[in-house]
Amino acid sequence: MRLDKYLKVSRLIKRRTVANEACDNQQITVNGRPAKASYDVKAGDIIEIRFGQRTVKVEVLEVTEHATKDSAGSMYREIV
């Protein structure tokens, strides 16, 4: 699954266009490298998202095409 779609489905970012812009502005890294929106997300990837001064770091646990509001949180694990 594409990175921008994964971020939207997992509800880490609200809209796919916003996720796409964040990738273009190099605010998102995967496994320590800046990632494009077309990056193919796999289980085990470490995604780091910079929201201004705050950084969110998550590990991808599963990749599913559709997720409900309740199951979206099970797609990743937040790393402190």
BELMO-V865240 format. One record per helix or strand of 2 or more residues. SS is the DSSP state (H for helix, E for strand). FROM is the first residue (numbers start at 0). LEN is the number of residues. If there is no record, write none. Layout:
ss:SS from:FROM len:LEN
ss:SS from:FROM len:LEN
This chain:
ss:H from:2 len:7
ss:H from:15 len:9
ss:E from:27 len:3
ss:E from:32 len:2
ss:E from:45 len:6
ss:E from:53 len:7
ss:H from:71 len:4
ss:E from:75 len:4
